[in-house]
Amino acid sequence: LPHTAALVERFSDSDPVVWRAAAKVLTLLGDDGAGAMAGKLEELDDSEAYVRMRIEEVLSWMGPTGARALAERLTSPSPKVRMHAARALGRLGPSTAANHVGALGWRLVNDRDAAVRRVAAEALGALGDEGAIALQSCLREGGP
């Protein structure tokens, strides 16, 4: 949708009323809104950590839709984006992110970046029984 990018840009506004209003509209847009927010994660640098945290928070409000958008970022070419996506999935908890334990397990075993592997393991540990089972399975299969 053409206006999603403009709404996502509001996440850098210092006025919480502005960025939360944009967030509300984006959540109402479902997959399109979640995709726009997750796509913005690819563009952020370290000086915009507060924007990343806001986006991750709003994606968490979206339940499975937000989790799916975060899981798609696990395939980003950027290790930093993959790491933050894994961490955010772990924070969502088992009721929301359990469907993505396979993707996190794959990152744990196969990612070239040690920080991504570490955060994927932490995220799996935070995802309850399903995450623990996936973590044990990855470790048995000789992960890094």
C-alpha positions, -999 to 999 in steps of 0.1 A, spaced: 0 0 0 14 34 -9 10 52 24 25 25 46 61 38 42 50 73 53 33 58 84 64 38 93 85 70 91 64 83 119 81 58 143 110 82 145 88 110 158 96 121 193 59 126 201 45 93 214 10 103 202 22 106 166 41 73 164 15 54 184 -12 67 160 8 55 130 13 22 148 -24 18 153 -32 24 117 -4 0 106 -18 -28 129 -52 -23 113 -36 -30 79 -26 -65 90 0 -82 68 6 -50 47 13 -30 79 34 -57 95 54 -61 63 61 -24 60 73 -22 96 94 -53 93 109 -40 60 119 -8 78 141 -29 101 164 -35 71 171 2 69 179 11 105 213 17 118 226 17 154 216 53 160 180 43 154 177 16 181 147 33 196 128 30 162 137 -7 161 123 -12 196 91 6 187 86 -14 156 93 -47 175 69 -36 202 41 -29 177 47 -61 158 43 -79 191 9 -63 195 -1 -80 162 3 -115 175 9 -142 148 8 -116 120 37 -97 137 56 -129 145 53 -139 108 68 -106 97 96 -109 122 103 -145 111 107 -133 75 135 -111 87 154 -142 98 165 -145 61 178 -109 58 212 -105 43 221 -84 74 233 -104 105 221 -75 127 186 -77 113 185 -115 117 198 -111 153 172 -85 163 144 -105 146 154 -137 165 155 -117 198 121 -102 191 106 -136 184 119 -149 217 102 -120 235 69 -127 219 66 -159 239 54 -194 230 18 -186 224 27 -162 196 60 -174 182 60 -211 186 53 -216 149 87 -202 141 109 -226 162 120 -243 130 133 -211 115 151 -202 147 165 -237 149 178 -234 114 195 -201 123 210 -218 154 226 -245 134 234 -228 101 239 -190 105 274 -179 97 272 -152 124 279 -162 160 257 -135 175 228 -146 154 233 -183 165 235 -172 202 204 -151 200 185 -178 182 194 -202 210 182 -177 236 150 -172 217 143 -209 215 149 -211 252 123 -185 257 96 -203 236 85 -228 262 84 -266 256 84 -264 218 114 -241 218 132 -263 243 126 -294 222 138 -277 191 169 -264 210 177 -299 223 172 -313 188 196 -288 173 222 -295 199 220 -333 194 224 -328 157 258 -311 163 251 -274 159 279 -249 159 
